[in-house]
Amino acid sequence: MPALFAAGCMTRTGIITSEPSGARVVVNEVDIGITPCEFDFAYYGTYDALLTLPGYEPARVPLRFRQPWYEFPPLDLPASALPALRGADGTPGRPGVHTVRREHIVLVPTPPTTPESEAQLLDRARALRERTIRQPSTPAR
């Protein structure tokens, strides 16, 4: 009987997918990989995720992983002692309780930019300078 309680543990995995897939994922300044990807985490809470993909706006997303009911005391001790379970697809699972948190992030395409010639840029700069110079200054009181 004591061997049964010594064999278990709790593992936690975050799975990140994106639309479109293939985005680079950085979680709390650690490069995780390319979507779809997964990472193990030790603590519940909020993680800062950054997804980047050429042609799309970078997405900075807070990942909020909440603690499940079976990991609150006093339920956490018996739950951590559970033997290996089978996964949903019938494959052998990890020992003990394995919690999975999934996040799906939809990336927004970068709007197309029209190239501006140097002459157009200088014209806009001159016009802005003229507007700021012509405005009367208000005396400080």
N, C-alpha and C positions, 0 to 999 in steps of 0.2 A: 504493500500500500504506500509506504513512503516514496518508493521509486516513481509511482504515478504522479505525485506532486512535484518531484524534482525535474521531470522531463518537460514541463510546459513553459511557455513564455508568451509574451505579446509582441507582435510585430505590426508596424504601421507603414503603409505605402501610399504615396501620392501619385496619381496618374494624371498627366496633363496632355490634352489633345488640342488641336487648333484647326481652324478652318480658314485658309487651306493648311494642310499639313506641311511639314518641312521647316517650321520656324525654330530658330535657336532659342533655347530656354535657359535663363539664368535665375536661380532662386537664392535669395539672400547673398548675392554676389558670388555664387558658386555655379559654374557652368554644369548644367544637368545633361544637356544633349539636344537632340532634334526631335520635334513632335512627330508622332506620339512617343512619349517617354515616361519613365517612372523613376521615383526616388524614394528611399526609405527616410522616415523622419522619426525623431525620438520624442518630441513634445508637441502637444496640441497648442494651437494659437494661430497667429496670423503670420504668414510668410509673404515676402515681397517677391513677386515674379515679374520678369521682364522677358517679353517675347519679341524677337526681331526677325524680319524676313524682307529681303530686297523687294521693293515695289509696294510695300505696305507700311503703314504707320507703326512705330514701335508701340507695344501695348504693355503698360505697367499695371499689373493687376494684384490686389491683395488676395492671397489664398487663405481663407478662414477655415481651419480645421478644428471642429468642435469635438470635445471628448464625448464618446458614447456612454450610455448609461451603465454598461457593464464594466467600465474602467473607473468608476467611483468607489471609494471604500464603503462598505466592507466587501462589495461584490468583486473587486479587482483581484483579490487573492485566489478565490476558487476559479475565476475565469482564466487566470494565468496558468493554472494547473491542468487545463484541459489537454487531452492527448491530441495527436495530429488529426486534423479533420480533412475531409475531401472537399475540393473546390467545386464550384457550380458546374464545371465541365466534366467532373468525375475524376480529374487527376488528383493525385495525393496533394494535400495542402501542407502548409507550414505547421510546425508544432505549435500547440496552444491556439490563441486567438489571433487572427490576422485581420486587421482593419484596413480597408481601402477607401481612400477619398479621391474622387474624380472631379476634375475641372476641365471644362471645354471653353476655349476662348476663340471668339470670332475676330479675325483681324480685318482692319479697314484699309482699302487700297489708298495709296498716296495719290492725291489729286495731280493731274498732269500740270506741268509748269510750262509757260511759254517763255522761251529765251528772250531776254531783253538786251538790246544792243547797248554798247557803252555810251553812245550818244544819247539814247533815251534816258538812261540812268543819270547822266550828268544834267540833262534838262530838268528832270524831276528834282534833283538836288538843288539846282539854282532857283527853281520856283519855290521850294521850301525855304531856302535862305532868304529870298526876297519877302516872303510872307512874314517871317519872324523878325526881320529888320524893320519892316514898315509898321508893325504893331506898336502903338505907344506904350511905353513902360509906365507902370503905376508907381507912384512914389511910395516908399516904405514909410509906415507910420509907427 
